[in-house]
Amino acid sequence: MDKRSKLLTIGQFAALHGINKKTLMWYDEIGLFHPAAINPANGYRYYNYHQSSVLETILLLRELNVSTEEIRIFMQNRSAASMEQLLLEKIEDVDQQIAHLKAVRKTLSYHCQNMQTLKTMDLSEISLVEKKERCLVTVDIEIDTPFDKLVEMIIGETKKYQLRRLHDASYGTMIAVESLRRGNYEGYSSLFIEIPFPIKKKGLHIQPAGRYIRAFYQESPENAITCYQKIFDFTSENGFILSGFSYEVIINENVIGRTEDAVVQIEIPIEKI
């Protein structure tokens, strides 16, 4: 007798494929996968090795989150073409999930870095850091744009780029260095959002790679002015000039309950005179 025709109990067949026998019972009940034989005396289900490849196909598709109805339709009309189409669709889904997980990891690393900074930072310290190039989505704003409008604008932009939640991206505000030189320390020109995955779209703002000056202040107009004045003094004393934009982000908004407790990080590109 062909060993592949040997009958196995439902428990043996389930154990062979690493599933619960209730799964096989359910597949039988919904007409997706029937046993090879049923004992008419006691209703016991029996399977054979010939059915293993069919079951493994079903289990593969279930692991890929294909619905039971889609699997039923596919199993009734199995072909290389239909299998290829189904797998290509699922490969695209998996690629999207991988891209999302990579983006989540990048955002988590960003927040973790902010927490590490908070534990060791000195609000009076000014430092120099090297930064990589970043592509930012920017939204023009006015000095009198209300806070609720700013939040709506940020959320609106995240939706445009298929971000699931606002916390999937890092975001902040930009001030042109020329505005700072004129003493306009509240002259925010744009909101910026860093999309945590590669995108190719026109109109993105390129934050250049290079050396940046970094400083911090606790949220208030007075503290912002003091901080920027210290930055100008530092650059003058060390032979640097500021260029481009100041990029401001609140690094502790995940761990505070009051806006006055916000710690703002400033980063500005610098060049040697």
SEROLUM-734037 format. One line per 5 residues: their letters; for each residue x, y, z of N, C-alpha, C. Coordinates in steps of 0.2 Angstrom, whole numbers, plus 5000, padded with zeros to 4 digits. Layout:
BEGIN
a	X/Y/Z/X/Y/Z/X/Y/Z; ...
This chain:
BEGIN
mdkrs	5004/4994/5000/5000/5000/5000/5004/5006/5000; 5003/5011/4996/5006/5018/4996/5006/5021/5003; 5011/5022/5006/5011/5025/5013/5008/5032/5013; 5008/5035/5007/5005/5042/5007/4997/5041/5008; 4994/5035/5006/4987/5034/5007/4985/5031/5014
kllti	4990/5030/5018/4989/5028/5025/4985/5033/5029; 4980/5031/5032/4975/5035/5036/4978/5037/5042; 4977/5044/5044/4979/5046/5051/4973/5049/5054; 4973/5049/5061/4968/5052/5064/4968/5059/5064; 4963/5063/5066/4963/5070/5066/4968/5073/5070
gqfaa	4969/5069/5076/4975/5072/5081/4982/5071/5078; 4983/5065/5074/4989/5063/5071/4991/5068/5066; 4986/5070/5062/4987/5074/5056/4988/5081/5058; 4984/5083/5063/4985/5090/5066/4992/5091/5069; 4994/5086/5073/5001/5086/5076/5006/5086/5070
lhgin	5005/5082/5065/5010/5082/5059/5011/5089/5057; 5006/5093/5057/5006/5100/5054/5007/5106/5059; 5007/5104/5065/5008/5109/5070/5002/5113/5071; 4996/5111/5071/4990/5114/5072/4986/5111/5077; 4981/5114/5079/4976/5111/5083/4970/5107/5079
kktlm	4968/5102/5082/4964/5098/5078/4957/5101/5077; 4955/5106/5081/4949/5110/5081/4950/5114/5074; 4956/5116/5072/4956/5120/5066/4954/5115/5060; 4956/5109/5060/4954/5104/5055/4947/5103/5055; 4944/5103/5061/4936/5102/5061/4933/5108/5059
wydei	4936/5114/5060/4932/5120/5057/4933/5121/5050; 4939/5119/5047/4940/5119/5040/4935/5114/5037; 4934/5109/5040/4929/5104/5037/4922/5107/5037; 4920/5110/5043/4913/5112/5044/4912/5118/5039; 4917/5122/5037/4915/5128/5032/4917/5126/5025
glfhp	4918/5119/5024/4919/5117/5017/4926/5119/5014; 4931/5121/5018/4937/5123/5015/4942/5117/5014; 4942/5112/5019/4947/5106/5018/4943/5100/5022; 4942/5095/5018/4938/5090/5020/4943/5084/5022; 4941/5079/5027/4945/5073/5028/4945/5069/5022
aainp	4950/5064/5022/4950/5059/5016/4944/5054/5017; 4943/5053/5024/4937/5048/5025/4934/5049/5032; 4928/5047/5033/4925/5048/5039/4922/5041/5041; 4923/5039/5047/4920/5033/5049/4913/5033/5050; 4909/5030/5046/4901/5031/5047/4898/5029/5054
angyr	4902/5024/5057/4900/5022/5064/4900/5027/5069; 4906/5031/5069/4907/5035/5075/4908/5043/5073; 4909/5044/5066/4910/5051/5063/4917/5053/5064; 4922/5049/5066/4929/5051/5066/4931/5053/5059; 4935/5058/5059/4938/5060/5053/4945/5057/5052
yynyh	4947/5055/5046/4954/5053/5045/4957/5056/5039; 4963/5057/5039/4967/5061/5033/4973/5056/5031; 4975/5058/5025/4981/5055/5022/4987/5060/5020; 4992/5057/5019/4998/5061/5018/4997/5065/5011; 4993/5062/5006/4992/5066/5000/4989/5073/5001
qssvl	4986/5074/5007/4982/5080/5008/4987/5085/5012; 4993/5083/5013/4997/5088/5017/4999/5094/5013; 5000/5093/5006/5002/5099/5002/4996/5104/5002; 4990/5101/5001/4984/5105/5001/4983/5109/5008; 4984/5106/5013/4983/5109/5020/4989/5114/5020
etill	4995/5113/5019/5000/5118/5019/4999/5124/5015; 4996/5123/5009/4994/5129/5005/4989/5133/5009; 4984/5130/5012/4979/5134/5016/4983/5138/5021; 4987/5134/5025/4990/5137/5031/4995/5143/5029; 4998/5142/5023/5002/5148/5021/4998/5154/5019
lreln	4992/5153/5016/4988/5158/5014/4985/5162/5021; 4983/5157/5025/4981/5160/5032/4986/5164/5035; 4992/5162/5035/4998/5166/5038/4999/5172/5035; 4997/5173/5028/4997/5179/5025/4991/5183/5025; 4987/5181/5030/4980/5185/5031/4976/5185/5026
vstee	4976/5180/5021/4971/5179/5016/4964/5176/5020; 4959/5179/5018/4953/5177/5021/4951/5170/5019; 4947/5167/5023/4945/5160/5022/4940/5160/5015; 4937/5165/5014/4933/5165/5008/4937/5166/5002; 4942/5170/5002/4947/5171/4997/4951/5164/4996
irifm	4952/5161/5001/4956/5154/5000/4951/5149/4997; 4945/5149/4999/4940/5144/4997/4939/5145/4989; 4939/5151/4987/4938/5153/4980/4944/5151/4976; 4950/5152/4979/4956/5150/4976/4957/5142/4975; 4955/5139/4981/4956/5131/4981/4951/5128/4976
qnrsa	4946/5131/4974/4941/5129/4969/4944/5129/4962; 4948/5134/4961/4951/5135/4955/4958/5136/4955; 4962/5132/4958/4969/5132/4959/4973/5132/4952; 4977/5137/4951/4981/5137/4945/4988/5141/4946; 4993/5140/4942/4999/5144/4943/4998/5151/4943
asmeq	4993/5153/4938/4992/5160/4937/4989/5163/4943; 4983/5160/4946/4980/5162/4952/4984/5162/4958; 4988/5157/4959/4993/5157/4964/4998/5163/4964; 5001/5164/4958/5005/5169/4957/5002/5176/4959; 4996/5177/4956/4993/5184/4958/4992/5185/4965
lllek	4990/5180/4968/4988/5180/4976/4995/5181/4979; 5000/5178/4978/5006/5179/4981/5009/5186/4980; 5009/5188/4974/5011/5195/4972/5008/5200/4976; 5001/5199/4977/4997/5204/4981/5000/5204/4988; 5001/5198/4991/5003/5197/4998/5010/5200/4999
iedvd	5015/5199/4994/5021/5201/4994/5021/5209/4995; 5017/5212/4991/5016/5219/4991/5014/5221/4998; 5009/5218/5001/5007/5219/5008/5012/5218/5013; 5016/5213/5012/5022/5212/5017/5027/5217/5016; 5029/5219/5010/5033/5225/5009/5031/5231/5013
qqiah	5025/5233/5012/5022/5239/5016/5023/5238/5023; 5021/5232/5026/5022/5231/5033/5029/5232/5035; 5034/5229/5031/5041/5230/5033/5043/5237/5033; 5041/5241/5028/5042/5248/5027/5040/5252/5033; 5033/5250/5035/5030/5253/5041/5034/5252/5048
lkavr	5036/5245/5048/5040/5243/5054/5047/5247/5055; 5050/5248/5049/5056/5251/5049/5055/5259/5051; 5050/5262/5048/5048/5269/5050/5047/5269/5058; 5043/5264/5060/5042/5264/5068/5048/5264/5072; 5053/5259/5069/5059/5259/5073/5063/5265/5073
ktlsy	5063/5269/5067/5067/5275/5067/5064/5280/5071; 5057/5280/5072/5054/5285/5076/5055/5283/5084; 5055/5277/5085/5056/5275/5092/5063/5277/5094; 5068/5276/5089/5075/5277/5091/5076/5285/5092; 5072/5289/5088/5072/5296/5089/5069/5298/5096
hcqnm	5064/5295/5098/5061/5297/5105/5066/5294/5110; 5069/5288/5109/5073/5286/5114/5079/5290/5115; 5082/5293/5109/5088/5298/5110/5086/5304/5113; 5080/5306/5112/5077/5312/5116/5077/5311/5123; 5075/5305/5125/5075/5303/5133/5082/5303/5136
qtlkt	5086/5300/5132/5093/5300/5134/5096/5307/5135; 5094/5311/5130/5097/5318/5131/5094/5322/5137; 5087/5321/5138/5084/5324/5144/5087/5322/5150; 5090/5316/5151/5093/5313/5157/5100/5316/5158; 5103/5319/5153/5110/5321/5154/5111/5328/5152
mdlse	5106/5332/5149/5107/5338/5146/5108/5344/5152; 5111/5349/5149/5112/5355/5153/5109/5361/5149; 5104/5364/5152/5101/5369/5148/5105/5375/5146; 5111/5376/5150/5115/5381/5148/5121/5379/5143; 5121/5373/5141/5126/5371/5137/5125/5372/5130
islve	5130/5374/5126/5130/5374/5119/5135/5369/5116; 5133/5365/5111/5137/5360/5109/5137/5360/5101; 5142/5356/5098/5142/5355/5091/5141/5348/5089; 5136/5347/5084/5135/5340/5082/5135/5339/5075; 5136/5333/5072/5136/5332/5065/5129/5328/5064
kkerc	5126/5331/5058/5120/5328/5056/5120/5326/5049; 5116/5321/5048/5115/5318/5041/5110/5322/5037; 5110/5322/5031/5105/5326/5027/5098/5323/5028; 5093/5327/5029/5086/5325/5030/5081/5328/5025; 5076/5324/5023/5071/5327/5018/5065/5328/5023
lvtvd	5063/5335/5023/5057/5337/5027/5051/5339/5023; 5045/5338/5025/5039/5341/5022/5038/5347/5026; 5037/5353/5023/5036/5359/5026/5029/5362/5025; 5027/5366/5029/5020/5369/5029/5021/5376/5031; 5020/5381/5026/5021/5388/5028/5016/5390/5033
ieidt	5018/5394/5038/5014/5397/5044/5015/5404/5045; 5010/5407/5048/5011/5414/5050/5012/5415/5057; 5015/5421/5059/5017/5421/5066/5011/5421/5071; 5005/5423/5068/4999/5423/5072/4994/5417/5071; 4997/5411/5068/4993/5405/5067/4992/5402/5073
pfdkl	4985/5401/5075/4984/5398/5082/4986/5391/5082; 4987/5389/5089/4990/5383/5090/4985/5377/5088; 4979/5378/5088/4974/5372/5086/4975/5371/5078; 4976/5377/5075/4977/5376/5068/4983/5373/5066; 4989/5374/5070/4995/5371/5069/4994/5363/5069
vemii	4991/5361/5075/4990/5354/5076/4986/5351/5070; 4981/5354/5068/4977/5352/5062/4981/5351/5056; 4986/5356/5055/4990/5356/5049/4995/5351/5049; 4998/5349/5055/5003/5344/5055/4999/5337/5054; 4993/5336/5057/4990/5330/5056/4988/5329/5049
getkk	4986/5334/5046/4984/5334/5039/4990/5332/5034; 4996/5334/5036/5001/5333/5032/5003/5325/5033; 5003/5323/5039/5005/5316/5040/5000/5311/5037; 4994/5313/5036/4989/5309/5032/4991/5309/5025; 4993/5314/5022/4995/5314/5015/5000/5309/5013
yqlrr	5005/5308/5018/5010/5303/5017/5009/5297/5020; 5003/5295/5021/5001/5288/5023/5004/5286/5030; 5005/5291/5034/5007/5290/5041/5001/5288/5045; 5001/5283/5049/4995/5280/5053/4993/5285/5059; 4998/5288/5062/4997/5292/5068/5002/5298/5068
lhdas	5000/5303/5071/5005/5309/5072/5011/5307/5075; 5011/5302/5080/5018/5300/5083/5022/5296/5078; 5020/5295/5072/5024/5291/5068/5030/5295/5065; 5029/5302/5066/5034/5306/5063/5037/5311/5068; 5043/5314/5067/5045/5319/5071/5044/5326/5067
ygtmi	5042/5331/5071/5040/5337/5068/5043/5343/5073; 5043/5349/5070/5045/5355/5073/5044/5361/5069; 5047/5366/5071/5046/5373/5068/5053/5375/5065; 5053/5380/5060/5059/5383/5057/5058/5390/5057; 5064/5393/5059/5065/5401/5058/5071/5402/5054
avesl	5070/5406/5049/5076/5408/5045/5081/5412/5049; 5087/5410/5048/5093/5414/5052/5093/5421/5051; 5091/5423/5045/5090/5430/5043/5085/5434/5048; 5080/5430/5050/5075/5433/5054/5078/5434/5061; 5082/5429/5063/5085/5429/5070/5090/5435/5070
rrgny	5094/5436/5065/5099/5441/5065/5095/5448/5066; 5089/5449/5063/5085/5455/5064/5082/5455/5071; 5083/5450/5075/5080/5450/5082/5073/5448/5082; 5071/5445/5077/5064/5442/5076/5064/5434/5079; 5064/5433/5085/5065/5427/5088/5058/5422/5088
egyss	5053/5425/5085/5047/5422/5085/5044/5422/5078; 5049/5423/5073/5047/5423/5066/5047/5416/5063; 5043/5412/5065/5043/5405/5063/5040/5405/5056; 5043/5402/5051/5041/5403/5044/5037/5396/5042; 5039/5390/5045/5037/5384/5043/5036/5379/5048
lfiei	5031/5375/5048/5031/5368/5051/5035/5363/5047; 5039/5359/5050/5042/5354/5047/5041/5347/5050; 5040/5342/5045/5039/5335/5047/5044/5331/5044; 5047/5326/5047/5052/5322/5044/5048/5315/5043; 5048/5313/5037/5044/5307/5035/5049/5301/5037
pfpik	5048/5296/5041/5053/5292/5043/5054/5286/5038; 5053/5287/5031/5054/5282/5026/5056/5286/5020; 5060/5283/5015/5062/5286/5009/5056/5288/5005; 5056/5294/5003/5050/5297/4998/5054/5301/4993; 5051/5301/4987/5053/5305/4981/5047/5309/4979
kkglh	5047/5315/4981/5042/5320/4979/5045/5327/4978; 5042/5331/4974/5045/5338/4973/5042/5342/4979; 5046/5347/4980/5044/5352/4985/5046/5350/4992; 5050/5345/4993/5053/5344/5000/5058/5348/5001; 5059/5350/5008/5064/5354/5010/5070/5350/5012
iqpag	5076/5351/5010/5082/5347/5011/5086/5350/5017; 5086/5347/5023/5090/5350/5028/5097/5347/5027; 5102/5351/5026/5108/5349/5024/5112/5345/5029; 5117/5341/5027/5121/5337/5031/5127/5342/5033; 5130/5341/5039/5135/5345/5041/5135/5346/5049
ryira	5139/5351/5050/5140/5353/5058/5134/5358/5060; 5132/5356/5065/5126/5361/5068/5128/5363/5075; 5126/5369/5077/5126/5371/5084/5119/5369/5087; 5120/5366/5093/5114/5364/5097/5113/5367/5104; 5107/5369/5105/5106/5372/5112/5099/5371/5114
fyqes	5097/5372/5120/5091/5370/5123/5088/5376/5127; 5082/5377/5127/5079/5382/5132/5072/5379/5134; 5070/5381/5140/5063/5379/5143/5058/5384/5140; 5053/5382/5137/5048/5385/5133/5046/5392/5137; 5047/5397/5134/5045/5404/5135/5048/5409/5130
penai	5045/5414/5128/5048/5419/5124/5055/5422/5127; 5055/5423/5133/5061/5426/5136/5066/5421/5136; 5065/5415/5137/5070/5410/5137/5073/5409/5130; 5068/5409/5125/5071/5409/5118/5075/5414/5116; 5074/5420/5118/5078/5426/5116/5085/5425/5120
tcyqk	5085/5423/5126/5091/5422/5129/5095/5417/5126; 5092/5412/5124/5096/5406/5121/5099/5408/5114; 5095/5412/5110/5098/5414/5104/5103/5419/5105; 5103/5423/5109/5108/5428/5111/5114/5424/5113; 5114/5419/5117/5120/5415/5119/5123/5412/5112
ifdft	5118/5409/5108/5121/5406/5102/5125/5411/5098; 5122/5417/5097/5126/5422/5093/5133/5424/5096; 5133/5424/5103/5139/5425/5106/5144/5420/5105; 5141/5414/5106/5146/5408/5105/5149/5407/5098; 5145/5409/5093/5147/5408/5086/5152/5414/5085
sengf	5151/5420/5087/5156/5425/5086/5162/5424/5090; 5162/5421/5096/5168/5420/5099/5172/5414/5096; 5169/5409/5093/5173/5404/5090/5173/5404/5082; 5172/5409/5079/5173/5410/5072/5168/5406/5068; 5162/5406/5070/5157/5402/5066/5152/5407/5063
ilsgf	5149/5405/5058/5143/5409/5056/5137/5404/5055; 5131/5407/5056/5125/5403/5056/5122/5403/5049; 5119/5398/5046/5116/5398/5039/5110/5395/5039; 5106/5396/5034/5100/5393/5033/5094/5394/5038; 5092/5389/5042/5087/5389/5046/5089/5386/5053
syevi	5085/5389/5058/5085/5386/5065/5079/5381/5065; 5081/5375/5067/5076/5369/5067/5075/5368/5075; 5068/5369/5077/5066/5369/5084/5062/5363/5085; 5063/5359/5090/5059/5353/5091/5058/5353/5099; 5052/5351/5101/5051/5350/5108/5053/5342/5110
inenv	5058/5341/5114/5060/5334/5115/5057/5330/5120; 5053/5334/5124/5050/5330/5130/5042/5330/5130; 5039/5331/5125/5032/5332/5125/5028/5325/5127; 5032/5320/5126/5029/5313/5128/5029/5312/5136; 5032/5316/5139/5033/5315/5147/5031/5321/5151
igrte	5028/5326/5148/5025/5332/5152/5018/5333/5151; 5015/5336/5156/5008/5338/5156/5006/5345/5155; 5012/5349/5155/5010/5357/5154/5015/5359/5149; 5012/5364/5145/5016/5367/5140/5022/5371/5142; 5022/5374/5148/5027/5378/5151/5033/5373/5153
davvq	5032/5367/5153/5038/5362/5155/5041/5360/5149; 5039/5362/5143/5042/5359/5137/5049/5362/5136; 5054/5357/5134/5061/5359/5133/5062/5359/5125; 5064/5364/5123/5065/5365/5115/5072/5364/5114; 5073/5360/5109/5080/5359/5106/5081/5363/5100
ieipi	5086/5367/5099/5088/5371/5093/5094/5368/5090; 5093/5367/5083/5099/5365/5079/5100/5370/5073; 5105/5373/5072/5107/5377/5066/5113/5376/5063; 5113/5375/5056/5119/5374/5053/5124/5379/5054; 5131/5378/5054/5136/5383/5055/5141/5382/5050
eki	5145/5387/5048/5151/5387/5044/5156/5390/5047; 5162/5388/5046/5168/5392/5048/5170/5398/5044; 5171/5404/5048/5173/5410/5044/5179/5409/5041
